[in-house]
Amino acid sequence: MVFGDALEQMKAGQKMTRRGWPFDDIVYAEYTAAALQPYLVVKAGEREAIPYTATDIDLFADDWEAVQ
């Protein structure tokens, strides 16, 4: 799936990854305390989630998939 479709799923609560990534990174949306401002985070393994900024490669990729 393309990034736009993946983003819509993340906004709806789905966690996503890319087949092209060499690691098991998971990207998903979180919301500010007032639930007004969504932002994307990436989580790798047991590490704490950090803010995620999509690269141009991620934006044009078509290998996004939902994490079960």
VOTOR-77177 format. One record per atom (N, C-alpha, C, O): residue number from 1; x negated, y, z negated; atom name. Coordinates in nm, 4 decimals. Layout:
% VOTOR-77177
+-----+----------+----------+----------+------+
: seq :        u :        v :        w : atom :
+-----+----------+----------+----------+------+
: NUM :        X :        Y :        Z :   CA :
...
+-----+----------+----------+----------+------+
***
This chain:
% VOTOR-77177
+-----+----------+----------+----------+------+
: seq :        u :        v :        w : atom :
+-----+----------+----------+----------+------+
:   1 :  -0.0842 :  -0.1169 :   0.0000 :    N :
:   1 :   0.0000 :   0.0000 :   0.0000 :   CA :
:   1 :  -0.0888 :   0.1232 :   0.0000 :    C :
:   1 :  -0.2038 :   0.1164 :  -0.0434 :    O :
:   2 :  -0.0378 :   0.2344 :   0.0474 :    N :
:   2 :  -0.1133 :   0.3600 :   0.0534 :   CA :
:   2 :  -0.1006 :   0.4359 :  -0.0786 :    C :
:   2 :  -0.0146 :   0.4045 :  -0.1610 :    O :
:   3 :  -0.1870 :   0.5361 :  -0.0981 :    N :
:   3 :  -0.1914 :   0.6078 :  -0.2248 :   CA :
:   3 :  -0.0585 :   0.6742 :  -0.2587 :    C :
:   3 :  -0.0170 :   0.6710 :  -0.3745 :    O :
:   4 :   0.0089 :   0.7339 :  -0.1617 :    N :
:   4 :   0.1360 :   0.8009 :  -0.1895 :   CA :
:   4 :   0.2380 :   0.7071 :  -0.2502 :    C :
:   4 :   0.3092 :   0.7440 :  -0.3436 :    O :
:   5 :   0.2455 :   0.5848 :  -0.1974 :    N :
:   5 :   0.3376 :   0.4851 :  -0.2529 :   CA :
:   5 :   0.2925 :   0.4418 :  -0.3918 :    C :
:   5 :   0.3744 :   0.4248 :  -0.4822 :    O :
:   6 :   0.1609 :   0.4241 :  -0.4081 :    N :
:   6 :   0.1068 :   0.3856 :  -0.5389 :   CA :
:   6 :   0.1343 :   0.4945 :  -0.6424 :    C :
:   6 :   0.1686 :   0.4646 :  -0.7567 :    O :
:   7 :   0.1192 :   0.6205 :  -0.6022 :    N :
:   7 :   0.1453 :   0.7313 :  -0.6942 :   CA :
:   7 :   0.2904 :   0.7309 :  -0.7408 :    C :
:   7 :   0.3171 :   0.7497 :  -0.8595 :    O :
:   8 :   0.3831 :   0.7098 :  -0.6501 :    N :
:   8 :   0.5245 :   0.7043 :  -0.6889 :   CA :
:   8 :   0.5487 :   0.5921 :  -0.7888 :    C :
:   8 :   0.6256 :   0.6092 :  -0.8835 :    O :
:   9 :   0.4847 :   0.4785 :  -0.7691 :    N :
:   9 :   0.5000 :   0.3679 :  -0.8636 :   CA :
:   9 :   0.4375 :   0.4009 :  -0.9985 :    C :
:   9 :   0.4929 :   0.3664 :  -1.1029 :    O :
:  10 :   0.3220 :   0.4677 :  -0.9966 :    N :
:  10 :   0.2585 :   0.5066 :  -1.1229 :   CA :
:  10 :   0.3459 :   0.6055 :  -1.1987 :    C :
:  10 :   0.3566 :   0.5970 :  -1.3211 :    O :
:  11 :   0.4079 :   0.6982 :  -1.1286 :    N :
:  11 :   0.4982 :   0.7942 :  -1.1931 :   CA :
:  11 :   0.6170 :   0.7231 :  -1.2569 :    C :
:  11 :   0.6745 :   0.7723 :  -1.3540 :    O :
:  12 :   0.6537 :   0.6075 :  -1.2025 :    N :
:  12 :   0.7659 :   0.5297 :  -1.2563 :   CA :
:  12 :   0.7218 :   0.4321 :  -1.3654 :    C :
:  12 :   0.8036 :   0.3565 :  -1.4176 :    O :
:  13 :   0.5908 :   0.4335 :  -1.4005 :    N :
:  13 :   0.5444 :   0.3505 :  -1.5112 :   CA :
:  13 :   0.4616 :   0.2299 :  -1.4723 :    C :
:  13 :   0.4156 :   0.1571 :  -1.5603 :    O :
:  14 :   0.4410 :   0.2061 :  -1.3448 :    N :
:  14 :   0.3642 :   0.0903 :  -1.2983 :   CA :
:  14 :   0.2147 :   0.1188 :  -1.3079 :    C :
:  14 :   0.1718 :   0.2321 :  -1.2860 :    O :
:  15 :   0.1357 :   0.0180 :  -1.3401 :    N :
:  15 :  -0.0096 :   0.0280 :  -1.3393 :   CA :
:  15 :  -0.0591 :  -0.0242 :  -1.2048 :    C :
:  15 :  -0.0067 :  -0.1223 :  -1.1521 :    O :
:  16 :  -0.1609 :   0.0428 :  -1.1496 :    N :
:  16 :  -0.2079 :   0.0117 :  -1.0154 :   CA :
:  16 :  -0.3590 :  -0.0105 :  -1.0139 :    C :
:  16 :  -0.4307 :   0.0338 :  -1.1037 :    O :
:  17 :  -0.4057 :  -0.0797 :  -0.9107 :    N :
:  17 :  -0.5480 :  -0.0998 :  -0.8872 :   CA :
:  17 :  -0.5693 :  -0.1050 :  -0.7368 :    C :
:  17 :  -0.4739 :  -0.0997 :  -0.6592 :    O :
:  18 :  -0.6950 :  -0.1155 :  -0.6967 :    N :
:  18 :  -0.7278 :  -0.1316 :  -0.5555 :   CA :
:  18 :  -0.8058 :  -0.2603 :  -0.5370 :    C :
:  18 :  -0.8945 :  -0.2919 :  -0.6163 :    O :
:  19 :  -0.7732 :  -0.3339 :  -0.4332 :    N :
:  19 :  -0.8480 :  -0.4563 :  -0.4016 :   CA :
:  19 :  -0.9928 :  -0.4240 :  -0.3681 :    C :
:  19 :  -1.0811 :  -0.5063 :  -0.3921 :    O :
:  20 :  -1.0188 :  -0.3059 :  -0.3130 :    N :
:  20 :  -1.1533 :  -0.2676 :  -0.2723 :   CA :
:  20 :  -1.2461 :  -0.2293 :  -0.3854 :    C :
:  20 :  -1.3658 :  -0.2117 :  -0.3625 :    O :
:  21 :  -1.1958 :  -0.2160 :  -0.5056 :    N :
:  21 :  -1.2811 :  -0.1803 :  -0.6184 :   CA :
:  21 :  -1.3556 :  -0.3027 :  -0.6692 :    C :
:  21 :  -1.2972 :  -0.4106 :  -0.6788 :    O :
:  22 :  -1.4840 :  -0.2878 :  -0.7019 :    N :
:  22 :  -1.5613 :  -0.4025 :  -0.7511 :   CA :
:  22 :  -1.5321 :  -0.4370 :  -0.8978 :    C :
:  22 :  -1.5732 :  -0.5426 :  -0.9459 :    O :
:  23 :  -1.4609 :  -0.3479 :  -0.9689 :    N :
:  23 :  -1.4320 :  -0.3707 :  -1.1103 :   CA :
:  23 :  -1.2814 :  -0.3803 :  -1.1308 :    C :
:  23 :  -1.2042 :  -0.3536 :  -1.0387 :    O :
:  24 :  -1.2398 :  -0.4179 :  -1.2496 :    N :
:  24 :  -1.0979 :  -0.4340 :  -1.2807 :   CA :
:  24 :  -1.0377 :  -0.3050 :  -1.3357 :    C :
:  24 :  -0.9684 :  -0.3075 :  -1.4374 :    O :
:  25 :  -1.0634 :  -0.1934 :  -1.2698 :    N :
:  25 :  -1.0087 :  -0.0651 :  -1.3137 :   CA :
:  25 :  -0.8586 :  -0.0602 :  -1.2884 :    C :
:  25 :  -0.8098 :  -0.1099 :  -1.1869 :    O :
:  26 :  -0.7866 :   0.0000 :  -1.3817 :    N :
:  26 :  -0.6415 :   0.0152 :  -1.3705 :   CA :
:  26 :  -0.6096 :   0.1637 :  -1.3839 :    C :
:  26 :  -0.6570 :   0.2307 :  -1.4757 :    O :
:  27 :  -0.5294 :   0.2136 :  -1.2920 :    N :
:  27 :  -0.4898 :   0.3543 :  -1.2923 :   CA :
:  27 :  -0.3408 :   0.3624 :  -1.3223 :    C :
:  27 :  -0.2614 :   0.2847 :  -1.2692 :    O :
:  28 :  -0.3038 :   0.4566 :  -1.4073 :    N :
:  28 :  -0.1629 :   0.4738 :  -1.4398 :   CA :
:  28 :  -0.1386 :   0.6168 :  -1.4866 :    C :
:  28 :  -0.2327 :   0.6901 :  -1.5170 :    O :
:  29 :  -0.0131 :   0.6549 :  -1.4919 :    N :
:  29 :   0.0244 :   0.7902 :  -1.5332 :   CA :
:  29 :   0.0488 :   0.7941 :  -1.6837 :    C :
:  29 :   0.1055 :   0.7015 :  -1.7416 :    O :
:  30 :   0.0055 :   0.9015 :  -1.7445 :    N :
:  30 :   0.0392 :   0.9318 :  -1.8833 :   CA :
:  30 :   0.1023 :   1.0702 :  -1.8828 :    C :
:  30 :   0.0922 :   1.1437 :  -1.7846 :    O :
:  31 :   0.1665 :   1.1046 :  -1.9915 :    N :
:  31 :   0.2349 :   1.2330 :  -2.0011 :   CA :
:  31 :   0.1911 :   1.3064 :  -2.1260 :    C :
:  31 :   0.1558 :   1.2446 :  -2.2264 :    O :
:  32 :   0.1934 :   1.4387 :  -2.1194 :    N :
:  32 :   0.1598 :   1.5188 :  -2.2362 :   CA :
:  32 :   0.2626 :   1.4924 :  -2.3453 :    C :
:  32 :   0.3661 :   1.4305 :  -2.3206 :    O :
:  33 :   0.2338 :   1.5393 :  -2.4647 :    N :
:  33 :   0.3215 :   1.5146 :  -2.5792 :   CA :
:  33 :   0.4651 :   1.5588 :  -2.5524 :    C :
:  33 :   0.5596 :   1.4949 :  -2.5986 :    O :
:  34 :   0.4812 :   1.6661 :  -2.4794 :    N :
:  34 :   0.6163 :   1.7144 :  -2.4494 :   CA :
:  34 :   0.6762 :   1.6436 :  -2.3280 :    C :
:  34 :   0.7870 :   1.6758 :  -2.2849 :    O :
:  35 :   0.6026 :   1.5472 :  -2.2734 :    N :
:  35 :   0.6462 :   1.4705 :  -2.1562 :   CA :
:  35 :   0.6740 :   1.5601 :  -2.0363 :    C :
:  35 :   0.7585 :   1.5291 :  -1.9522 :    O :
:  36 :   0.6025 :   1.6704 :  -2.0298 :    N :
:  36 :   0.6241 :   1.7642 :  -1.9199 :   CA :
:  36 :   0.5182 :   1.7544 :  -1.8112 :    C :
:  36 :   0.5493 :   1.7696 :  -1.6931 :    O :
:  37 :   0.3955 :   1.7295 :  -1.8488 :    N :
:  37 :   0.2866 :   1.7287 :  -1.7524 :   CA :
:  37 :   0.2294 :   1.5889 :  -1.7349 :    C :
:  37 :   0.1607 :   1.5394 :  -1.8243 :    O :
:  38 :   0.2560 :   1.5244 :  -1.6224 :    N :
:  38 :   0.1953 :   1.3934 :  -1.5986 :   CA :
:  38 :   0.0502 :   1.4095 :  -1.5524 :    C :
:  38 :   0.0141 :   1.5106 :  -1.4923 :    O :
:  39 :  -0.0307 :   1.3105 :  -1.5808 :    N :
:  39 :  -0.1672 :   1.3066 :  -1.5308 :   CA :
:  39 :  -0.2063 :   1.1604 :  -1.5175 :    C :
:  39 :  -0.1477 :   1.0737 :  -1.5824 :    O :
:  40 :  -0.3051 :   1.1328 :  -1.4332 :    N :
:  40 :  -0.3501 :   0.9962 :  -1.4104 :   CA :
:  40 :  -0.4708 :   0.9664 :  -1.4969 :    C :
:  40 :  -0.5565 :   1.0521 :  -1.5181 :    O :
:  41 :  -0.4766 :   0.8443 :  -1.5464 :    N :
:  41 :  -0.5917 :   0.7958 :  -1.6216 :   CA :
:  41 :  -0.6380 :   0.6644 :  -1.5606 :    C :
:  41 :  -0.5623 :   0.5957 :  -1.4921 :    O :
:  42 :  -0.7627 :   0.6314 :  -1.5866 :    N :
:  42 :  -0.8177 :   0.5037 :  -1.5423 :   CA :
:  42 :  -0.8708 :   0.4322 :  -1.6650 :    C :
:  42 :  -0.9332 :   0.4931 :  -1.7518 :    O :
:  43 :  -0.8457 :   0.3034 :  -1.6712 :    N :
:  43 :  -0.8898 :   0.2204 :  -1.7828 :   CA :
:  43 :  -0.9683 :   0.1038 :  -1.7262 :    C :
:  43 :  -0.9226 :   0.0362 :  -1.6340 :    O :
:  44 :  -1.0849 :   0.0804 :  -1.7805 :    N :
:  44 :  -1.1713 :  -0.0294 :  -1.7373 :   CA :
:  44 :  -1.1936 :  -0.1229 :  -1.8552 :    C :
:  44 :  -1.2595 :  -0.0862 :  -1.9525 :    O :
:  45 :  -1.1397 :  -0.2417 :  -1.8467 :    N :
:  45 :  -1.1576 :  -0.3404 :  -1.9524 :   CA :
:  45 :  -1.1066 :  -0.2912 :  -2.0854 :    C :
:  45 :  -0.9939 :  -0.2427 :  -2.0958 :    O :
:  46 :  -1.1899 :  -0.3038 :  -2.1881 :    N :
:  46 :  -1.1523 :  -0.2633 :  -2.3242 :   CA :
:  46 :  -1.1881 :  -0.1181 :  -2.3539 :    C :
:  46 :  -1.1643 :  -0.0699 :  -2.4647 :    O :
:  47 :  -1.2443 :  -0.0488 :  -2.2570 :    N :
:  47 :  -1.2826 :   0.0902 :  -2.2791 :   CA :
:  47 :  -1.1607 :   0.1795 :  -2.2887 :    C :
:  47 :  -1.0528 :   0.1465 :  -2.2394 :    O :
:  48 :  -1.1801 :   0.2922 :  -2.3529 :    N :
:  48 :  -1.0726 :   0.3911 :  -2.3664 :   CA :
:  48 :  -1.0397 :   0.4509 :  -2.2293 :    C :
:  48 :  -1.1290 :   0.4720 :  -2.1473 :    O :
:  49 :  -0.9122 :   0.4777 :  -2.2053 :    N :
:  49 :  -0.8704 :   0.5391 :  -2.0794 :   CA :
:  49 :  -0.9249 :   0.6810 :  -2.0713 :    C :
:  49 :  -0.9295 :   0.7532 :  -2.1708 :    O :
:  50 :  -0.9663 :   0.7198 :  -1.9500 :    N :
:  50 :  -1.0169 :   0.8546 :  -1.9255 :   CA :
:  50 :  -0.9418 :   0.9147 :  -1.8071 :    C :
:  50 :  -0.8850 :   0.8404 :  -1.7270 :    O :
:  51 :  -0.9401 :   1.0464 :  -1.7943 :    N :
:  51 :  -0.8716 :   1.1085 :  -1.6808 :   CA :
:  51 :  -0.9271 :   1.0564 :  -1.5478 :    C :
:  51 :  -1.0472 :   1.0329 :  -1.5339 :    O :
:  52 :  -0.8381 :   1.0390 :  -1.4516 :    N :
:  52 :  -0.8745 :   0.9875 :  -1.3194 :   CA :
:  52 :  -0.8507 :   1.0941 :  -1.2142 :    C :
:  52 :  -0.7434 :   1.1541 :  -1.2087 :    O :
:  53 :  -0.9503 :   1.1174 :  -1.1312 :    N :
:  53 :  -0.9370 :   1.2047 :  -1.0160 :   CA :
:  53 :  -0.9624 :   1.1200 :  -0.8927 :    C :
:  53 :  -1.0713 :   1.0652 :  -0.8756 :    O :
:  54 :  -0.8631 :   1.1091 :  -0.8077 :    N :
:  54 :  -0.8758 :   1.0275 :  -0.6877 :   CA :
:  54 :  -0.9793 :   1.0871 :  -0.5938 :    C :
:  54 :  -0.9841 :   1.2085 :  -0.5741 :    O :
:  55 :  -1.0615 :   1.0012 :  -0.5362 :    N :
:  55 :  -1.1576 :   1.0442 :  -0.4350 :   CA :
:  55 :  -1.0897 :   1.0423 :  -0.2992 :    C :
:  55 :  -0.9805 :   0.9874 :  -0.2849 :    O :
:  56 :  -1.1532 :   1.1017 :  -0.1997 :    N :
:  56 :  -1.0955 :   1.0960 :  -0.0656 :   CA :
:  56 :  -1.0852 :   0.9519 :  -0.0172 :    C :
:  56 :  -0.9929 :   0.9191 :   0.0574 :    O :
:  57 :  -1.1765 :   0.8662 :  -0.0574 :    N :
:  57 :  -1.1708 :   0.7246 :  -0.0202 :   CA :
:  57 :  -1.0460 :   0.6603 :  -0.0793 :    C :
:  57 :  -0.9763 :   0.5858 :  -0.0105 :    O :
:  58 :  -1.0172 :   0.6886 :  -0.2070 :    N :
:  58 :  -0.8969 :   0.6340 :  -0.2709 :   CA :
:  58 :  -0.7699 :   0.6880 :  -0.2061 :    C :
:  58 :  -0.6725 :   0.6146 :  -0.1891 :    O :
:  59 :  -0.7708 :   0.8159 :  -0.1701 :    N :
:  59 :  -0.6521 :   0.8770 :  -0.1104 :   CA :
:  59 :  -0.6169 :   0.8158 :   0.0248 :    C :
:  59 :  -0.4991 :   0.8044 :   0.0586 :    O :
:  60 :  -0.7172 :   0.7765 :   0.1019 :    N :
:  60 :  -0.6930 :   0.7214 :   0.2347 :   CA :
:  60 :  -0.6889 :   0.5686 :   0.2368 :    C :
:  60 :  -0.6621 :   0.5091 :   0.3412 :    O :
:  61 :  -0.7148 :   0.5051 :   0.1237 :    N :
:  61 :  -0.7146 :   0.3582 :   0.1171 :   CA :
:  61 :  -0.5729 :   0.3037 :   0.1317 :    C :
:  61 :  -0.4754 :   0.3689 :   0.0946 :    O :
:  62 :  -0.5639 :   0.1837 :   0.1861 :    N :
:  62 :  -0.4319 :   0.1180 :   0.1995 :   CA :
:  62 :  -0.4296 :  -0.0160 :   0.1266 :    C :
:  62 :  -0.3498 :  -0.1040 :   0.1588 :    O :
:  63 :  -0.5183 :  -0.0304 :   0.0276 :    N :
:  63 :  -0.5256 :  -0.1562 :  -0.0473 :   CA :
:  63 :  -0.4820 :  -0.1416 :  -0.1941 :    C :
:  63 :  -0.5232 :  -0.2202 :  -0.2794 :    O :
:  64 :  -0.4000 :  -0.0421 :  -0.2224 :    N :
:  64 :  -0.3454 :  -0.0259 :  -0.3573 :   CA :
:  64 :  -0.2464 :  -0.1378 :  -0.3856 :    C :
:  64 :  -0.1706 :  -0.1785 :  -0.2976 :    O :
:  65 :  -0.2474 :  -0.1875 :  -0.5091 :    N :
:  65 :  -0.1525 :  -0.2926 :  -0.5462 :   CA :
:  65 :  -0.1164 :  -0.2805 :  -0.6941 :    C :
:  65 :  -0.1941 :  -0.2306 :  -0.7755 :    O :
:  66 :   0.0021 :  -0.3271 :  -0.7253 :    N :
:  66 :   0.0511 :  -0.3238 :  -0.8638 :   CA :
:  66 :  -0.0205 :  -0.4288 :  -0.9474 :    C :
:  66 :  -0.0532 :  -0.5370 :  -0.8987 :    O :
:  67 :  -0.0444 :  -0.3956 :  -1.0737 :    N :
:  67 :  -0.1033 :  -0.4880 :  -1.1693 :   CA :
:  67 :   0.0107 :  -0.5536 :  -1.2460 :    C :
:  67 :   0.0986 :  -0.4847 :  -1.2977 :    O :
:  68 :   0.0098 :  -0.6829 :  -1.2533 :    N :
:  68 :   0.1173 :  -0.7553 :  -1.3223 :   CA :
:  68 :   0.0915 :  -0.7663 :  -1.4687 :    C :
:  68 :   0.1722 :  -0.8242 :  -1.5414 :    O :
+-----+----------+----------+----------+------+
***
